[in-house]
Amino acid sequence: MNIEIWLSGFFFLFIIVTNLVSDLFGYKTLGDVDAESQLQFINKSPTKFKIGVIIILIEHLGIISLAITLLIAFSPYNIILGIIWCISRIIEALIQIYDKKNYWGLLNIAINYLDTSGAEKDALIESSNSIFNTKKFRFSIAQLFFSIGTLGYSILFVIYGVVPLFIGWFGIVASILYGLGSGMFLRKSPIKALWSIGGLLILIFELTLGIWLLWYSVIIP
């Protein structure tokens, strides 16, 4: 069994699972969030909020681990592409890890929210909205680096045939569409469908690739 390839497949699936689990604990990776509802949720379930943030931090560490295991497993085919995807995906993860310090501040805002009213309460809601808007902005930047990294190893997969061609080409198309969607979001384009479509394709790509890498790692000598 090739441990580097097995770990790469594992981390692809691990990232998907931890994203889904963090959502169950109230953390929203994508989409608009109602600040007042979120503050009420944090006040009602502060432990659940903390667990959700911790799980998504673990997911970010999984991204770094994936970038490294992919580099070890596949960079011998093309070291330049390996460096591109490794750096891009590590930057993606670090941007999101850095943002969590800001996001964690919602705990203090939620505590104060209970004891205020009128203009002061409105100010706390506005502060929360600012945190959510900053999170979305940083996330969209991180996803540009994600798209570059995903495009890097998808190109390698196609050129060197290390995975079935349809998976590699699917990754190329998905990463380009998702990257364009992220760029349009940063430019405040009213058209958001491309990002949603790209995100769905990325999910299918990573799920398929993760399963295939786990299987392939076991059958190769």
Residue pairs with C-beta under 8 A, 6 or more apart in sequence:
1 217
1 218
1 220
2 73
2 216
2 217
2 220
3 217
4 69
4 72
4 73
5 73
5 213
5 216
5 217
5 220
6 213
6 214
6 217
6 218
7 65
7 69
8 66
8 69
8 70
8 73
8 213
9 209
9 210
9 211
9 212
9 213
9 214
9 215
9 216
9 217
10 210
10 214
11 62
11 63
11 65
11 66
11 69
11 210
12 66
12 206
12 207
12 209
12 210
12 213
13 207
13 210
13 211
13 214
14 59
14 62
15 59
15 62
15 63
15 66
15 206
16 203
16 206
16 207
16 210
18 55
18 56
18 58
18 59
18 62
19 29
19 56
19 59
21 55
22 29
22 52
22 53
22 55
22 56
22 59
23 29
23 52
24 52
25 48
25 49
25 51
25 52
25 55
26 38
26 41
26 42
26 45
26 48
26 49
26 52
27 49
27 52
27 53
27 55
27 56
29 56
29 139
30 139
30 199
32 132
33 132
35 125
35 126
35 128
35 129
35 132
36 125
36 128
38 106
38 128
38 132
39 106
39 109
39 110
39 113
39 124
39 125
39 128
40 110
41 48
41 49
42 49
42 106
42 107
42 110
43 110
43 111
43 113
43 114
46 107
46 110
49 106
49 107
50 107
53 100
53 103
53 104
56 96
56 100
57 97
57 100
60 93
60 96
60 97
60 100
61 93
61 97
63 89
63 90
63 92
63 93
64 89
64 90
64 93
64 94
66 89
67 85
67 86
67 88
67 89
67 90
67 93
67 149
68 86
70 82
70 85
70 86
70 153
71 82
71 83
71 85
71 86
74 82
74 153
74 156
74 162
75 81
75 82
75 83
75 86
77 156
77 159
77 160
77 162
78 156
78 159
78 160
81 152
81 153
81 155
81 156
82 152
82 156
84 148
84 149
84 152
85 148
85 149
85 150
85 152
85 153
85 156
86 149
87 149
88 145
88 146
88 148
88 149
88 152
89 145
89 146
89 149
89 150
91 142
91 145
92 142
92 143
92 145
92 146
92 149
93 142
95 138
95 141
95 142
95 145
96 138
96 139
96 142
98 138
99 134
99 135
99 138
99 139
102 131
102 134
102 135
103 131
103 135
105 131
106 128
106 131
109 124
109 127
109 128
109 131
112 124
113 121
113 124
113 125
116 124
136 185
137 186
140 182
140 185
140 186
141 182
141 186
143 178
143 179
143 182
144 179
144 182
144 183
144 186
146 178
147 175
147 176
147 178
147 179
147 182
148 175
148 179
150 171
150 174
150 175
150 178
150 202
150 205
151 171
151 172
151 175
151 176
151 179
153 171
154 168
154 169
154 170
154 171
154 172
154 175
155 168
155 172
156 162
157 163
157 167
157 168
157 171
158 165
158 168
158 169
158 172
163 209
163 212
163 213
163 216
164 212
167 205
167 208
167 209
167 212
170 201
170 204
170 205
170 208
171 205
171 209
173 201
174 198
174 201
174 202
174 204
174 205
175 198
175 202
177 194
177 197
177 198
177 201
178 195
178 198
178 199
178 201
178 202
179 198
180 194
180 198
181 192
181 194
181 195
181 196
181 197
181 198
181 199
182 195
182 198
184 191
184 192
184 194
184 195
185 192
185 195
